Amino acid sequence: MGPLYFDIGKKALNFIAAYVSMWPTPVPGQLMELPIGNDTLKVSLPPAHCMPLDCGVLFEELASPIAPFLPSSQSVPQGLFHDADLFGTFRGLLMQLWKLWELLLIGEPILIIAPTQPQCCEAVAGLVSLVAPLLCSIDFRPYFTIHDPDFAHLNSLQEGAVFPPMILGVTNLFFLKSLQRIPHVLSVGNPVMNAARLPFPARASTGRIPAEPEGLSLPNLSLKKFTPSNF
């Protein structure tokens, strides 16, 4: 919706609203395909026994302390970001996914650092997808910046304070210093070099390109992968 808004302005809101108005009534516990433009959203609402008491679910559906079995014709509900590319996003870290899954289940905060916004968003989505088919109760921010309203609070946590259970995706290495209280840090992705921004090396008087041309100072673009000590 965001890119569409920047393309056609406020008309995008009417466009999206027209599709949403044609969506069927939500059915708890079933996978639903919701058309929106040329795309289709696949969503699965939690079953009735997982709903809070104030959401209008009949008491009879919640009377049993044991969650009912799914009918044989109904598949296990898919979790958030079920189509996330775990193998591509966490290439080189696949052996750590089991440990990450355990950290997610117990609500441990995790900081994910990636070179680009798409890479950190995909990594956060991939981690969230690990808890399926369980409900995800952890606060997650696919792209966290210093402009986030919660940054000031997280940055002010004193030594010994408990970091809230959340997954933060960032691209700015500044967060390694400002969020030192977060216990688990993970680096993913590969830096993307923009060739259009690299100055073409000038030829020397001999007509040959020097090995280290003057004026061409390239930063070290490689972002070392690191694993926290408690991994």
Long-range contacts (C-beta under 8 A, 24 or more apart in sequence): 4-37, 28-57, 29-70, 29-74, 29-77, 30-74, 30-77, 31-75, 31-77, 31-78, 42-78, 42-82, 44-77, 44-78, 44-79, 45-77, 46-77, 46-135, 47-77, 50-135, 76-133, 77-133, 78-132, 78-133, 79-128, 79-129, 79-131, 79-132, 79-133, 79-134, 79-136, 80-125, 80-128, 80-129, 80-132, 80-136, 81-125, 81-126, 81-128, 81-129, 82-129, 82-132, 84-122, 84-125, 84-126, 84-128, 84-129, 85-122, 85-126, 86-126, 86-129, 86-130, 89-119, 89-122, 89-123, 89-126, 89-188, 89-189, 90-123, 90-126, 90-188, 92-225, 93-186, 93-188, 93-225, 93-227, 96-186, 96-227, 96-231, 97-130, 99-231, 100-127, 100-130, 100-186, 101-130, 101-131, 103-184, 104-128, 104-130, 104-131, 104-138, 104-167, 105-131, 105-134, 107-137, 107-138, 107-165, 108-165, 108-183, 108-184, 109-163, 109-164, 109-165, 109-166, 109-167, 109-168, 109-182, 109-183, 109-184, 110-166, 110-167, 110-168, 110-182, 110-184, 110-185, 110-186, 111-168, 111-170, 111-175, 111-176, 111-179, 111-182, 111-184, 111-185, 111-186, 112-167, 112-168, 112-169, 112-170, 112-186, 112-187, 112-188, 113-170, 113-171, 113-173, 113-175, 113-176, 113-185, 113-186, 113-187, 113-188, 113-223, 114-169, 114-170, 114-171, 114-187, 114-188, 114-189, 115-171, 115-189, 115-190, 115-191, 115-192, 115-223, 116-171, 116-189, 116-191, 116-192, 117-143, 117-171, 119-188, 119-189, 119-190, 120-169, 120-170, 120-171, 120-188, 120-189, 121-169, 123-169, 123-186, 123-188, 123-189, 124-167, 124-168, 124-169, 127-167, 128-167, 138-165, 138-166, 138-167, 139-164, 139-165, 139-166, 139-167, 140-166, 140-167, 140-168, 140-169, 141-166, 141-167, 141-168, 141-169, 142-169, 143-169, 143-170, 143-171, 144-168, 144-169, 144-170, 144-175, 145-170, 145-172, 146-172, 146-174, 146-178, 151-178, 154-178, 154-179, 154-181, 155-179, 157-181, 183-228, 183-230, 184-228, 184-230, 184-231, 185-226, 185-228, 186-227, 186-228, 187-223, 187-224, 187-225, 187-226, 188-225, 189-223, 190-223, 191-221, 191-222, 191-223, 193-221
